Amino acid sequence: MGDFLLIALYAFLGAAAAGLLGWPVLRLARSRSVAASLTVVAAVAVTAMLAGTLAVAQAMFLSSHDLSVVTTVVAMAAVVSLVTAVLLGRQVVVRCRELAAAARDFGDGGTFTAPAGPAPAELALLSRELAATSERLAASRERERALEASRRELVAWISHDLRTPLAGLRAMSEALEDGVVKDPARYHRLIRTEVDRLNGMVGDLFELSRIHAGALALSPARVSVYDLVGDALAGADPLAREHGVRLVGDRVDAVPVEVDGREMTRVLANLLVNAIRHTPADGTVAVAAERRDGMVVLSVTDGCGGIPEGDLPRVFDTGWRGSEARTPPAGAGLGLAIVRGIVEAHAGRAKVRNVEGGCRFEVTLPTAAEPAGA
């Protein structure tokens, strides 16, 4: 037992000496290729084995023949180990270079395509993460392009909608100034109407800018959906009468929600105004509210005849107004964008889908938590 421990001690000391000598070499090679690091590791392992073997052989006073045999065996093992390390390192290096080339193309605005062929688990994981990141960036670039197109469209519409009332205001003011107007009171009413129209457009732009900047300050309070719908219907009734449209709100559950009453009233008002303007005379606009899967769903259904399926994803985009048939005479395509912004600020979602004879806008909001002790 004592001889065995002595042999183990000599072998450990010889191997430790080789390891201590190889450690600084490995540190110098850490900034170089992984093939160099693998070669150094293999060389240190073989050298440690050879040093331990020689130390034990010297302690046991082996004959020169036996020492040569042992040395030859260790040398052959060293050659095979070094060749294997070099081949493995070269394979890893080639795979890393392919991965770097794919990542370079990905960084230049393309999509990431993982190199074909087997790869170590770590590099395969890195390839999967880069592919997932590529998909997210592609989606982000697509959203950015859509947003930029929406902004350009908004600027074009706003420029047009501002130029028209401003030109009318200028013409009417010049006519009043020159004294050629037979009915100044009528011109004053028209000027007031155009100013109110411009004020509404500027208010919508300001509201939308607050939403996009994340500066929309909400003051949530516990209210009933029944009251919200009742207020919105009362506010939209004069416009509905003017257009000959019937307002129906007979399927409204008294579900409590915790929302900013003023902002949510604006959401319903925008949806109702949009529905009334796109519904022909003698048509019906129906408002409903129901509890569904722990949420409350507010819906406004109009009789517009439906929206083309290809345009449905763009309905809530800023500045989008669709075809001329669905373009309100005094709007700039901001109402539905404001609806989505306010609803999402309340942790809800807004969507639209076609139904028979028209389309249905749905606003989904979380229900209010039950009060303590209820």
N, C-alpha and C positions, 0 to 999 in steps of 0.2 A: 504493500500500500504506500509505503514511503517512497519507493522508487517511482511509482506512478505519479505521485504528487510532484516529485522532482522533475520528471519529464514534462508534465503539464506546465510547471513554472518556467522551464527553459524555453518551451514552445511559445508561451505567452510573451516572454521577454523578447524573443526574436521577432515575433509578429508585431509587438508593440513598437519596436524600434523601426520596422518598415513603415508602420502606420504613421508614426511621428514624422518620418522623412517625407512621406507622401502627402501629408496634410497641407503644407505650404504650397506644394505643386498644384494640388486641387484648388486651393484658393486663387492661385494665379490663373488657372484655367477656367474659373467660373464665369468670366466675362467673354469667353470665347465660345466656339460652337459646342453644342451638347455632345457631339461626337468626340471632341477632345476630352470632355469631362468623363464620358463613359470609358474611354481608353485609359485615362489616369486611374479611374476606380478599378478597372480590371488589372492594371499593372500593379497597383498597390496590393490588391488581393493576392495575386500570384507571388509578388515579392514577399509579402507577409508569410505566406505558406512556405516559400523556399527558405526564408530566414529562420522560421521556427524549426523546419526540418533539419537545417544545417546545425542549428544550436543543439538540438537533441542528439544528432549524429555525433557531434564533437563530445558531448557529455557522456555518451555511451561508448565512445572509442570504437566506432564502426570501422571496419576495414576499408581500404581505399576502393576496393571493388564494389562493396555494398554502397559506399557513399556515391560512387559514380552512377550506380543503377538508380538510386533515389533521386539524384540530381537530374538525370536524364528524364525520368518520369515527370518530375516537376516541370522541367523545361518544356516538354511536349504539351503538358497541360497549360503552361503559360502561353504557348503559341496559339493553341486552340482558343483560349480565353480572349486573347488580344484580338484575334481575327474576328471572333464572334462579336466582341464589343465594337470593333470598327464597323462591321456590317450593320449592326443594330443602330449605331450612332448615325451612319449614313442614311439609313432608312428614315430615322426620325428627322434628320436635317432636311431630306427631300420633302417629307410631308409638311414640315414647318414652312419651307419656302413656297410650296403650293398654296398653303393656307394664307401666307402673307400676300401672295399675288392675288388671291381671291378677295382678301380683305382690302387690298389697294383699289381694285376695281369697284368694290362696294363703297369705299370712301369717296370715289370720284363721281358718285351720283347714280351708280348702277345698283344692281341687286346682287346679293351674295349667293354664290353657288358653291357648295362644299365640294372639294376635290374628290374624285372617284377613288375607290379602293379602300382597303382596310386601314385603320389608324389606331394608335393607342387610345385607351379610354379617355384620357385627359384631353387629347386633341379632338377626339370625336365630340366630347362635351362642349369644347370651345366652338367647334363648327356649328353645333346645334344652337348655341347661344347667339352666335353671329347671324345665323339664318333667322332666328326669331327677331333679333334687333333689326335686321334688314327689312322684315315685313312691317315692323312698327314704323320704321322711318319712311318706308314707301307709303304707308297709310297717312303718315304725317305730311309728307310732301303733297299727296293728293288733296288732303284737307287744306293745305296752304294754297294750292293752286285754285281750289274752289273758292276759298275765302278771298283771294286776290281778284278772281273774276267777279265775285259778288260785290266787292268794293268798287271795282270799275263800273259795274252796272249801276250801283247805287249813286255814284257820282254823276253818271250820265242822266239818270232819272231826276235826281235832285236839281241838277243844273237846268234841265228842261222845265221842271215844275216850279222852280223859283223864277225863271225868266218870264214865264207867261203871266203870272199875277203882277210881277213888278212892271212889266210893260203896260198892263192894263191900268195899274195905279198911276203910272207916269202920264198916260194919255188922259185919264180922267182929271188928274190934278192940273194939267196944262189947260184942259177945257174949262175947268172952274176958274183958273187964273185969268184966262182970256175973256171970261164973261160970255161965252157963247152957249152956255147950257141953259135950256129952258126950264128944267126941273132939277135944281141943285140938291134937293132933299133925296131924290132918287140916286144921284151920284154919291152922295154921302153914305147912303145905305150900301151901295155896291163897294165903296171903298172900305167900309167897316167889314163887309163880308170877306173881302180879299185879305184884309189885315188879320182877321180871325183865322183864315185858312193858313196864312203864312205862320202865324203864331202856333197853330197846331203842328205844322211841319217841324218848326224849330224845337217845340217841346218834345216831339217824338225823337228827333235827333239827339237831344240832350239826354233823354231817358235811355236810348240805346247806347250812347257813349258811356253812361254810368254802368250799364249792365256789362259791357265789354271790358271796362276797366276794373270790374269787381268792386265798384264803389256804391252798389245799390244797398242802401241802409234799410233794413226791414224792421218793423215793429210788430212782431207776431202777437196775436191774442186769440183766445178761444172763441170761435164764432160758429154759428150753424150754417151749413151749406144752404139750407132753406132760405135764410135771410140774405145770403149773398146773391142767390139767384133771383130772389124777389126784387132786390134793389136794382140789379142789372136789367131785369125785364121792364121795370118802371122807367129806367133811364132810356131804354131803347124803344119804348112804345111810340113816341112821336115820330121817329124816323120810320118805323114800321107802318104807321098809318099813312105817312106821306108816300110810301112806295106801294101801299096796298097789300102788305104782307101780314099774315096772321102770326102772332107769337103764341106758342103753346109751351106751358111749363107745368104739366100735370103729373109728371113722374119724378118728383124731387123728394128724396128722403131727408129727414132732419138729422143729418150726420154731422157731428162736431169735428172741426178741423182747427188747427192752430196756424193761422196765416196772418199776413199783413192785409187787413181788410181793404185798405185803399188800393194797394197794388193788385190784389186779386179781383177787385171790382173792375179795375182797368182791363185785366185779362178777359173777363167775361164780356165787358163792353166792346172790346176789339173784336172778339169772336162774333158777337151778335151783329155789330155794324157790318163786318165782312159778310156774314150770312145774309143779312137783309139786302145789301147792295147787289148780291149775286143771285138772289131769288126773284123770279119774275112775279109780276102782280098776280094777286089771288093765290100765291104760293104760301107755304107754311114753313116757319122756322121753329123747330122743337128743341127745348132745353130739358135735359134730364140729369139726375144725380142719383147715384146708387153706391152702396158699399159692395166692394168686390175684392176678395182675397186679402182682407185686412187693409185695403186702400179705399179711397173714395174716388169715383170716376165721374167727372162732369163732362157732359157731351152737348154739342150744339150741332144739329142736323139741318142742312139747308136743302133747297131745291134747285141748285145751280146746274144740274145735269151731269155732274161728275167732272173730275180732273183727269187728264191723260195720265196713264200709269207711269210714264217716263218722267212726268213732272212732279209726282207725289213727293219724292225725296227732297225737292227744292222748295217746297211750299213755305217752309219756315226760314229760308235763307234771307239774309239782309238784302233788300233792294229787289227781290224777285216779285214780279207781278203777273207772270204768265202771259197769256195771250191778251189781245186788246179787249176781248169779250169779258175778261175777268179783271180788268184794270179799273179800279175806282177812280172817279173823276177828280177826287181831291186827295188821293193818297200817294205815297212814295214807296210803297212796298216795305214799310217798317212795322206795321201793326202786328203781323204774325211773328216777326222776329222778336218784337218786344214781348209777345205772349210767351214764346219759348224761353226767353231769358228770365222773365219773372218766375215762371213755373219751375225752371231748373234751380233758381235761387232758393226755392222752397223745398228742394230735394224731391221734386216731382218730375214728370215728363209729359211732353205734348206730342201728339201724333195725329195723323189724318188718314182716312181711308174712304174709298168710294162705297156708297150704298145705292139702293135703287132710287133713281131720280135725282141724286145729288151726292153730297159728301158729308162725312161726320168728323168733326174735330173733337178729340177727346183729351181731357186734362186729368192726369192721375196724380193725386196728392195723398200723402200719409194721413191717416186719421189721427185725431188728437188723443193723447194718452188719457186714460180714465183718471179723474181726480182721486186723491187719497181718501180712503174711507167710503168710496162709492159702492 
